[in-house]
Amino acid sequence: MQARSEETRHHILEAALRRFANYGYNAASVDDICADAGVSKGAFYHHFPSKQAVFIALLEGWLTSVDASLEAARQPTVPATLIGMAEMLPDILVAADGNLPMFLEFWLQASRDETIWAATIAPYQRYQKFFAALVEEGIAEGSFKAVDTQAAAQMIVSLAVGTFLQAMLAPESTNWRKTAQESMQILMKGLAV
């Protein structure tokens, strides 16, 4: 019974992801999601109290995959870790099931809905703290000079978000993995002792 319930939830999430990515949050209705998932509205509401709850669950699932990717990129030194993280940036995009418009949909809805904003800003702030701590670690290990760790963290997050946006606008125009690595190397030259 539990396995069937999890399977139903999974179908709802997959259908919602397709609908939101292809048509946008506002155009995707619960009826459409249910039809795509092959479930009743009762089954939908058994698993999610609202369309917004499904959207937030998708956001949280994507962020969980981002967290796992960041943790997997850990290396013996902070510079090697940051280069590894930059190298993984295209893979993090794929973690959103290749639906790059979904990344924009998360940001768009965050600008319109306080609950989604809260679900979006908290991880953003967590990533700022994560990278500030990583830069502090780099300073402590002697890899980086003493800098404003918050400013460095903001630059790293900006690099990631900017690369996301450019890759969405012009996916075939360059090798985004190489661009992310080279950009991180330039940033680290400014941090290096």
C-alpha positions as CSV (number, residue, x, y, z in Angstrom):
1,M,0.0,0.0,0.0
2,Q,2.8,2.4,0.9
3,A,4.7,1.7,-2.3
4,R,1.5,2.4,-4.4
5,S,1.0,5.7,-2.5
6,E,4.6,6.7,-3.2
7,E,4.2,5.8,-6.8
8,T,1.1,8.0,-7.1
9,R,2.9,10.9,-5.4
10,H,5.8,10.4,-7.8
11,H,3.4,10.5,-10.9
12,I,1.8,13.7,-9.6
13,L,5.2,15.3,-9.2
14,E,6.4,14.2,-12.6
15,A,3.2,15.5,-14.3
16,A,3.4,18.8,-12.4
17,L,7.0,19.3,-13.4
18,R,6.1,18.8,-17.1
19,R,3.1,21.1,-16.8
20,F,4.9,23.8,-14.9
21,A,8.0,23.7,-17.2
22,N,6.0,23.6,-20.4
23,Y,3.1,25.9,-19.6
24,G,4.0,27.8,-16.5
25,Y,2.7,27.7,-13.0
26,N,-0.3,29.8,-13.6
27,A,-1.5,28.0,-16.7
28,A,-1.1,24.5,-15.1
29,S,-4.3,23.5,-13.3
30,V,-4.8,20.7,-10.8
31,D,-7.1,19.1,-13.4
32,D,-4.4,19.1,-16.0
33,I,-1.8,17.7,-13.5
34,C,-4.3,14.9,-12.5
35,A,-5.0,14.1,-16.2
36,D,-1.3,13.9,-17.0
37,A,-0.6,11.8,-13.9
38,G,-3.5,9.5,-14.5
39,V,-4.9,10.1,-11.0
40,S,-8.1,11.5,-9.5
41,K,-8.3,14.8,-7.8
42,G,-9.0,13.0,-4.6
43,A,-5.6,11.2,-5.0
44,F,-4.0,14.6,-5.7
45,Y,-5.4,16.2,-2.6
46,H,-4.5,13.2,-0.5
47,H,-0.8,13.9,-1.3
48,F,-0.8,17.7,-1.7
49,P,-3.1,20.3,-0.2
50,S,-2.7,22.6,-3.2
51,K,-1.0,23.2,-6.5
52,Q,1.4,25.5,-4.6
53,A,2.4,22.6,-2.3
54,V,3.3,20.5,-5.4
55,F,5.4,23.4,-6.7
56,I,7.2,23.8,-3.4
57,A,7.8,20.0,-3.3
58,L,9.4,20.2,-6.7
59,L,11.6,23.1,-5.6
60,E,12.7,21.2,-2.5
61,G,13.5,18.1,-4.5
62,W,15.6,20.1,-6.9
63,L,17.4,21.8,-4.0
64,T,18.1,18.5,-2.4
65,S,19.8,17.3,-5.6
66,V,21.8,20.6,-5.6
67,D,22.9,20.0,-2.0
68,A,24.0,16.4,-2.8
69,S,26.0,17.7,-5.8
70,L,27.7,20.3,-3.7
71,E,28.6,17.7,-1.1
72,A,29.9,15.3,-3.7
73,A,32.2,18.0,-5.1
74,R,34.2,18.3,-1.8
75,Q,37.9,17.9,-2.4
76,P,41.0,18.1,-0.1
77,T,41.4,21.9,-0.6
78,V,38.9,24.7,-1.0
79,P,40.2,25.8,-4.4
80,A,39.8,22.2,-5.7
81,T,36.3,22.0,-4.2
82,L,35.2,25.3,-5.9
83,I,36.6,24.1,-9.3
84,G,34.8,20.8,-8.8
85,M,31.6,22.6,-8.0
86,A,31.9,24.8,-11.0
87,E,32.5,21.8,-13.2
88,M,29.3,20.2,-11.8
89,L,27.2,23.2,-12.6
90,P,25.8,21.8,-15.9
91,D,25.0,18.5,-14.1
92,I,23.0,20.5,-11.5
93,L,21.0,22.0,-14.4
94,V,20.3,18.5,-15.6
95,A,19.2,17.6,-12.0
96,A,16.1,19.8,-12.8
97,D,15.2,17.0,-15.3
98,G,16.5,19.0,-18.2
99,N,13.7,21.5,-17.8
100,L,15.7,24.6,-17.6
101,P,12.5,26.8,-17.9
102,M,11.5,25.3,-14.5
103,F,14.4,27.1,-12.9
104,L,13.0,30.4,-14.2
105,E,9.5,29.4,-13.1
106,F,10.7,28.9,-9.5
107,W,12.2,32.5,-9.6
108,L,9.1,34.0,-11.3
109,Q,6.7,32.5,-8.8
110,A,8.9,33.5,-5.9
111,S,8.5,37.1,-7.0
112,R,4.7,36.7,-7.0
113,D,3.9,34.5,-4.0
114,E,5.1,35.0,-0.4
115,T,5.0,31.3,0.5
116,I,7.1,30.4,-2.6
117,W,9.4,33.4,-1.9
118,A,10.0,32.0,1.6
119,A,10.8,28.6,0.2
120,T,13.2,30.1,-2.3
121,I,15.0,32.7,-0.2
122,A,15.8,30.4,2.7
123,P,17.9,28.1,0.5
124,Y,19.5,31.1,-1.2
125,Q,20.6,32.4,2.2
126,R,21.8,29.0,3.1
127,Y,24.0,28.8,0.0
128,Q,25.4,32.3,0.8
129,K,26.3,31.0,4.3
130,F,27.7,27.7,2.8
131,F,30.0,29.6,0.4
132,A,31.0,32.2,3.0
133,A,32.0,29.3,5.3
134,L,33.9,27.6,2.4
135,V,35.8,30.9,1.7
136,E,36.6,31.1,5.5
137,E,37.9,27.6,5.3
138,G,40.1,28.6,2.3
139,I,41.5,31.5,4.3
140,A,42.2,29.2,7.3
141,E,44.0,26.6,5.2
142,G,46.1,29.4,3.6
143,S,44.7,29.1,0.1
144,F,42.9,32.4,0.1
145,K,43.9,35.9,1.4
146,A,41.8,37.5,4.0
147,V,38.7,38.9,2.2
148,D,35.1,39.8,3.0
149,T,33.7,36.3,3.0
150,Q,30.1,37.5,2.5
151,A,31.1,39.4,-0.6
152,A,33.1,36.4,-1.9
153,A,30.1,34.2,-1.3
154,Q,27.8,36.6,-3.1
155,M,30.2,36.5,-6.1
156,I,30.2,32.7,-6.2
157,V,26.4,32.5,-6.0
158,S,26.1,35.2,-8.7
159,L,28.5,33.2,-10.9
160,A,26.3,30.1,-10.5
161,V,23.0,32.0,-11.1
162,G,24.4,34.0,-14.0
163,T,25.7,30.8,-15.6
164,F,22.3,29.2,-15.2
165,L,20.6,32.1,-16.9
166,Q,23.1,32.3,-19.8
167,A,22.9,28.5,-20.4
168,M,19.1,28.9,-20.6
169,L,19.2,31.8,-23.0
170,A,21.9,30.3,-25.3
171,P,22.5,26.6,-24.4
172,E,24.4,25.8,-27.6
173,S,26.5,28.9,-27.8
174,T,29.4,27.7,-25.7
175,N,30.7,24.8,-23.5
176,W,29.0,25.9,-20.2
177,R,31.0,23.4,-18.2
178,K,34.3,24.9,-19.4
179,T,32.9,28.5,-19.0
180,A,31.9,27.8,-15.4
181,Q,35.4,26.3,-14.6
182,E,37.2,29.2,-16.3
183,S,35.1,31.7,-14.5
184,M,35.7,30.1,-11.1
185,Q,39.4,30.0,-11.8
186,I,39.4,33.8,-12.6
187,L,37.5,34.4,-9.4
188,M,39.9,32.3,-7.4
189,K,42.9,34.2,-8.8
190,G,41.5,37.2,-7.0
191,L,41.2,35.2,-3.8
192,A,44.5,33.5,-4.0
193,V,47.3,34.3,-1.6
